[in-house]
Amino acid sequence: MPQPRQLAETPSLMATVPRQFVHRAAVAETFLTDWKRNGEDRFSVSAQWPRAHGLHVSSDRSAYEPLLVVETVRQAGTLIAHTEYDVPLGFHFVLQQFEVDTFPEHLTLGPVPAEPVVELDFTEVRHRGGRTAGARYTAEVHVEGAHVASARVAFTCVGDSVYRRLRGGRTPDTVSARSVPPGLPADTVGRALPADVVLAPTERDDRWQLRIDTGHAVFFDHPLDHAPGMLLLEAARQAAWAGAAKAGPPASFHAVFHRYAELDEPVWIEAEEQQGGGVNVLATQEGAKVFECQVGVIDE
């Protein structure tokens, strides 16, 4: 007699939250399942992580990628901003800071999808014109009682008219990305598929061009007028992997976002290995800083 199929015990909803609340077009890229308020500015968000994913699960399907934690924390903050702080759908979120420290020993895959809980504390909630205009929040991520990660995030949010003024009329319809240059070998940046490589080689071993492929289904889940923050973080991950030959896999990211990375001008990525461990990654465009990230790596 066939045995019953093993199912994850799901204390939260049996479906994902509305994808619009996390700024995703694809339900498959929406990882959150439920949320609740625990205090004035404290919240718990439930999620489910897939056991197979093109980017966020290792190629041997043994572990979740630290950037899956980043995406989950990003989605959690966006969800709470919309549902608990009344940020209207259609507002644009601008990342200013994203720091996350993960504990990879707790990111191994099990026989069922992992169901993390993200504990959020919102601080410095700012208002403009009677609406929430930005905030900071901290996040603690747990899976089955194990502490998976800690994160600190700062963001602002603006309406469409203000965003368009900030962008000088740039829209997904008026801005086209440059042609995508050939990438580095996938195994040199810890990826299995050439399509997931986001760095193109230059004449220097510590400098690359960012490959902006607007057809990539994860980074460009929907049309954008700039390179998204998750693409820049993946570039930092790959730069650390490629630029620090003696280092282990990336496990933490302390990032500052200075300005938008435009689609129609080259973005240059540089990496510098630090004596105390880790890699500093800098992204520039037309001579200006776009993004800086300190990547912590696992000692091997």
Secondary structure by P-SEA (a helix, b strand, c coil): ccccccccccccccccccccccccccccccccccccccccccbbbbbccccccccccccccccccaaaaaaaaaaaaaaaaaccccccccbbbbbcbbbbbbccccccccccbbbbbbbbbbccccccccccccccbbbbbbccccccccbbbbbccccaaaaaaaacccccccccccccccccccccccccccccccccccccccbbbbbcccccccccccccccccaaaaaaaaaaaaaaccccccccccccccccccccccbbbbbbbbbbccbbbbbbbbcccccccccccccccc
